Amino acid sequence: MPADPTTLDDSPDTSGRLDPESAEWVRTLGGRGAEREAAVVRLHELLLRVARGEVRRRSGLLRVDGPELDDLAHQAAADALLAITSKIGQFRGESRFSTWAYKFVIFEVSSKIGRHFWRRPQVPLEAEEWERLPDRFGLDPARESEWRELITALRRAVETELTERQRQVFVEIVLNGVPLDALVARLGSNRNAIYKIMFDARRKLRTALAAHGYPHDNTSEPQR
């Protein structure tokens, strides 16, 4: 998830060094009347295209499509538009205006997908879920006895080697298939923190598995 763009600090006027397209956006959105209204309509159309593409890209684990998915895109575009127009005076010109604006809509998509995921009833994790990991790890079905031993060793390592927080993140992402954005929203955290927790957890699991004769670690990375 990108850093919250709504936390940008005020900065001095940079219109003198903006590229022509960005300068035009700043001028029209910061103006009044029909010209501003037309710029707002164009910006909303741009944000909606980005939001639709982003929700489709991330929709795999949400189990929603059609009107419901499009509604998420519309909500994200509308909220991003409000944030951008209220902060147009804070645009620092360090990137093109369109790039700056995309950060707002990506942030809104991430937030809304995260909140949406947890509205769905969750099925309690059962012991059998561990036996479904071979498909996720791409293990060879013909070597069932080997991967059963590996899964048993992995489960033991998860239970004994990880901290409570590491265990929670690992189980949610790897076993439950929770999207990263949804977990970030639920834990009130951020992507970098979750990546760090998973990195430390995987390092511990690699060490534990290697000690039991399993040198290869196929534990999943968080989905971007």
C-alpha positions as CSV (number, residue, x, y, z in Angstrom):
1,M,0.0,0.0,0.0
2,P,1.4,3.4,-0.8
3,A,2.0,5.9,1.9
4,D,-1.2,7.8,2.7
5,P,-1.0,10.7,0.3
6,T,-3.4,12.7,2.5
7,T,-0.6,13.3,5.0
8,L,1.5,15.5,2.6
9,D,2.7,18.7,4.2
10,D,2.0,22.1,2.8
11,S,4.7,23.4,0.5
12,P,5.5,26.6,-1.3
13,D,4.2,27.3,-4.8
14,T,6.0,25.2,-7.4
15,S,4.0,26.2,-10.5
16,G,7.0,27.8,-12.0
17,R,8.7,24.4,-12.4
18,L,5.8,22.2,-13.3
19,D,5.6,20.4,-16.6
20,P,2.9,21.9,-18.8
21,E,0.3,19.2,-18.3
22,S,0.7,19.3,-14.5
23,A,0.6,23.1,-14.5
24,E,-2.7,23.0,-16.4
25,W,-4.2,20.6,-13.9
26,V,-3.2,22.7,-11.0
27,R,-4.5,25.9,-12.7
28,T,-7.9,24.5,-13.7
29,L,-8.5,22.6,-10.5
30,G,-7.5,25.5,-8.4
31,G,-9.7,27.9,-10.4
32,R,-13.5,28.5,-10.4
33,G,-16.5,28.2,-12.6
34,A,-17.1,26.0,-15.7
35,E,-13.4,25.5,-16.4
36,R,-12.9,24.0,-12.9
37,E,-16.0,21.8,-13.2
38,A,-14.8,20.5,-16.5
39,A,-11.4,19.7,-15.0
40,V,-13.1,17.9,-12.1
41,V,-15.1,15.7,-14.5
42,R,-12.0,14.8,-16.5
43,L,-10.1,14.0,-13.3
44,H,-12.9,11.8,-12.1
45,E,-12.9,9.9,-15.4
46,L,-9.2,9.3,-15.1
47,L,-9.4,8.2,-11.5
48,L,-12.2,5.8,-12.2
49,R,-10.3,4.1,-15.0
50,V,-7.4,3.6,-12.7
51,A,-9.6,2.4,-9.8
52,R,-11.4,-0.1,-12.1
53,G,-8.2,-1.6,-13.3
54,E,-6.8,-1.8,-9.8
55,V,-9.9,-3.5,-8.3
56,R,-10.0,-6.0,-11.1
57,R,-6.3,-6.8,-10.5
58,R,-6.9,-7.4,-6.8
59,S,-10.3,-9.1,-7.1
60,G,-9.2,-12.7,-7.1
61,L,-9.6,-13.4,-3.4
62,L,-12.5,-11.1,-2.8
63,R,-15.1,-13.3,-4.5
64,V,-16.9,-10.3,-5.9
65,D,-17.4,-9.1,-9.4
66,G,-19.8,-7.2,-11.6
67,P,-21.7,-4.3,-10.0
68,E,-20.3,-4.8,-6.5
69,L,-16.7,-4.6,-7.8
70,D,-17.5,-1.6,-9.9
71,D,-19.1,0.1,-6.9
72,L,-15.8,-0.3,-5.0
73,A,-14.1,1.4,-7.9
74,H,-16.6,4.3,-8.0
75,Q,-16.3,4.8,-4.2
76,A,-12.5,4.9,-4.4
77,A,-12.5,7.3,-7.4
78,A,-15.0,9.6,-5.6
79,D,-13.0,9.7,-2.4
80,A,-9.7,10.2,-4.2
81,L,-11.2,13.1,-6.2
82,L,-12.4,14.8,-3.0
83,A,-8.9,14.4,-1.4
84,I,-7.1,15.6,-4.5
85,T,-9.2,18.7,-5.0
86,S,-9.0,19.7,-1.4
87,K,-5.2,19.3,-1.4
88,I,-4.4,20.7,-4.9
89,G,-2.4,23.5,-3.2
90,Q,-0.1,20.9,-1.7
91,F,1.1,19.5,-5.0
92,R,4.8,19.8,-4.8
93,G,5.6,19.0,-8.4
94,E,8.1,16.3,-7.6
95,S,6.4,14.0,-10.1
96,R,3.8,14.5,-12.8
97,F,0.3,15.5,-11.5
98,S,-1.2,12.3,-12.9
99,T,1.4,10.2,-10.9
100,W,0.5,12.2,-7.7
101,A,-3.2,11.7,-8.3
102,Y,-2.8,7.9,-8.9
103,K,-1.4,7.6,-5.4
104,F,-4.6,8.9,-3.9
105,V,-6.8,6.5,-5.9
106,I,-4.6,3.5,-5.2
107,F,-4.6,4.3,-1.5
108,E,-8.4,4.5,-1.6
109,V,-8.7,1.2,-3.5
110,S,-6.4,-0.6,-1.0
111,S,-8.4,0.8,2.0
112,K,-11.8,-0.2,0.6
113,I,-10.7,-3.6,-0.5
114,G,-9.3,-4.2,2.9
115,R,-12.5,-3.2,4.7
116,H,-14.6,-5.1,2.2
117,F,-12.8,-8.4,2.8
118,W,-13.6,-8.6,6.5
119,R,-17.3,-8.1,5.9
120,R,-17.4,-11.7,4.5
121,P,-17.9,-14.5,7.0
122,Q,-14.7,-16.3,7.7
123,V,-14.5,-20.1,7.9
124,P,-12.6,-21.2,11.1
125,L,-9.2,-22.6,10.3
126,E,-9.2,-26.4,10.6
127,A,-6.3,-28.9,10.8
128,E,-7.1,-30.1,7.3
129,E,-6.2,-26.7,5.9
130,W,-2.5,-27.6,6.5
131,E,-3.0,-30.6,4.1
132,R,-4.0,-28.2,1.4
133,L,-0.7,-26.4,1.4
134,P,1.0,-28.7,-1.1
135,D,-1.2,-27.1,-3.9
136,R,-0.2,-23.7,-2.7
137,F,3.5,-24.6,-2.5
138,G,3.4,-26.5,-5.8
139,L,4.6,-29.8,-4.3
140,D,4.6,-33.0,-6.4
141,P,1.5,-35.1,-5.6
142,A,3.5,-38.2,-6.4
143,R,5.7,-37.5,-3.4
144,E,2.9,-37.4,-0.9
145,S,4.9,-39.1,1.9
146,E,7.6,-36.5,1.7
147,W,5.3,-33.4,1.7
148,R,3.3,-34.8,4.5
149,E,6.4,-34.9,6.6
150,L,7.3,-31.4,5.5
151,I,3.9,-30.0,6.3
152,T,4.1,-31.6,9.8
153,A,7.5,-30.1,10.4
154,L,6.3,-26.7,9.1
155,R,3.2,-26.7,11.3
156,R,5.4,-27.6,14.3
157,A,7.8,-24.8,13.5
158,V,4.9,-22.3,13.1
159,E,3.6,-23.3,16.5
160,T,6.9,-23.3,18.4
161,E,9.2,-20.9,16.7
162,L,7.1,-17.9,15.8
163,T,5.9,-15.1,18.0
164,E,2.2,-14.7,18.4
165,R,2.2,-11.8,15.9
166,Q,4.3,-13.7,13.3
167,R,2.1,-16.7,13.7
168,Q,-1.0,-14.6,13.1
169,V,0.3,-13.0,10.0
170,F,1.7,-16.3,8.6
171,V,-1.5,-18.2,9.1
172,E,-3.7,-15.4,7.7
173,I,-1.6,-15.0,4.6
174,V,-0.4,-18.5,3.8
175,L,-3.1,-20.7,5.2
176,N,-6.2,-18.5,5.0
177,G,-5.2,-16.7,1.8
178,V,-6.1,-13.3,3.2
179,P,-5.2,-10.5,0.8
180,L,-2.3,-8.3,2.1
181,D,-4.4,-5.1,1.9
182,A,-7.2,-6.8,4.0
183,L,-4.7,-7.9,6.7
184,V,-3.2,-4.4,6.8
185,A,-6.6,-2.9,7.3
186,R,-7.6,-5.4,10.0
187,L,-4.4,-5.0,12.0
188,G,-4.2,-1.2,11.5
189,S,-0.7,-1.6,10.1
190,N,1.0,-1.0,6.8
191,R,2.6,-3.0,4.0
192,N,6.2,-2.5,5.1
193,A,5.4,-3.7,8.6
194,I,3.6,-6.9,7.4
195,Y,6.5,-7.6,4.9
196,K,9.0,-7.3,7.8
197,I,6.9,-9.7,10.0
198,M,6.7,-12.2,7.2
199,F,10.4,-11.9,6.4
200,D,11.3,-12.6,10.0
201,A,8.8,-15.5,10.2
202,R,10.2,-17.1,7.0
203,R,13.7,-16.8,8.3
204,K,12.8,-18.6,11.5
205,L,10.9,-21.3,9.6
206,R,13.8,-21.8,7.1
207,T,16.2,-22.3,10.1
208,A,13.8,-24.7,11.8
209,L,13.1,-26.8,8.7
210,A,16.8,-26.9,7.8
211,A,17.5,-28.3,11.2
212,H,15.1,-31.1,10.5
213,G,16.5,-31.9,7.1
214,Y,14.3,-29.7,5.0
215,P,16.6,-27.1,3.4
216,H,14.1,-25.7,0.9
217,D,11.5,-23.1,2.1
218,N,8.5,-22.6,-0.1
219,T,6.5,-20.5,2.3
220,S,4.4,-17.9,0.5
221,E,5.2,-14.2,0.2
222,P,2.4,-11.7,0.9
223,Q,0.6,-10.8,-2.3
224,R,1.1,-7.3,-3.5
